[in-house]
């Protein structure tokens, strides 16, 4: 699964080495349904703060917090994300 995941990421990922956070107005202007999945122990951000901001500003957001995960997902975390996304797109 990890190899497939990395190949998929490499195919679609377009790095931005100096990304800026989206503004409140940009987040509020999102009209499509959005699924946001955070790892509780992500060292690159405060997941609780980011989740609260998403809930506050994105109109059609569904936030999931993976309690045992960080920035890099374990194999269990990858499976959980896969399951969440499949359930969400139904």
C-alpha positions in Angstrom: 0.0 0.0 0.0 2.8 2.4 0.8 4.4 2.1 -2.6 1.0 2.8 -4.3 0.5 5.7 -2.0 3.9 7.2 -2.8 3.4 6.7 -6.6 0.0 8.4 -6.4 1.4 11.3 -4.4 4.4 11.7 -6.8 2.0 11.8 -9.7 -0.3 14.5 -8.4 1.7 16.5 -5.8 2.9 19.9 -7.0 5.3 21.3 -4.3 5.1 24.8 -3.2 8.1 25.5 -1.1 6.8 28.7 0.4 3.1 28.3 0.7 1.1 30.9 2.5 -1.9 30.0 4.6 -5.3 30.7 2.9 -6.9 33.9 4.1 -10.2 33.8 6.0 -11.9 35.2 2.9 -10.4 32.5 0.7 -11.6 29.8 3.1 -15.1 31.3 3.3 -15.4 31.4 -0.4 -15.0 27.6 -0.8 -18.4 26.3 -2.0 -17.7 22.6 -2.6 -17.8 20.0 0.2 -14.4 19.7 1.8 -12.9 16.8 3.8 -10.0 17.8 6.0 -8.1 15.1 7.9 -5.5 16.1 10.6 -3.1 14.0 12.6 -3.4 15.0 16.2 0.4 14.9 16.7 1.4 16.8 13.6 4.6 18.7 14.4 4.2 21.2 11.5 1.0 22.8 12.9 -1.3 23.0 15.8 -4.0 20.5 14.6 -6.7 21.6 17.1 -6.3 25.2 16.0 -6.3 24.4 12.3 -9.4 22.1 12.8 -11.2 24.9 14.7 -10.4 27.4 11.9 -11.6 25.0 9.2 -14.9 24.4 11.1 -15.4 28.1 11.6 -14.6 29.3 8.1 -15.3 26.6 5.5 -19.0 26.4 4.8 -19.2 22.7 3.8 -16.3 21.2 5.8 -16.1 17.8 7.4 -13.1 17.6 9.8 -11.6 14.4 11.0 -8.9 14.1 13.6 -6.7 11.0 13.6 -5.8 10.7 17.3 -2.8 8.4 17.0 -1.2 10.1 13.9 1.3 12.8 13.2 2.5 14.6 10.1 3.7 11.3 8.5 1.1 8.6 8.6 1.6 5.1 9.9 0.3 2.2 7.8 -2.7 2.1 10.1 -3.2 5.8 9.5 -3.0 5.4 5.8 -5.6 2.8 5.9 -7.8 5.0 8.1 -7.5 7.9 5.7 -8.3 5.6 2.8 -11.4 4.3 4.6 -12.5 7.9 5.6 -12.2 9.1 2.0 -14.0 6.2 0.5 -16.8 6.6 3.0 -17.0 10.3 2.3 -17.2 10.1 -1.5 -19.6 7.2 -1.1 
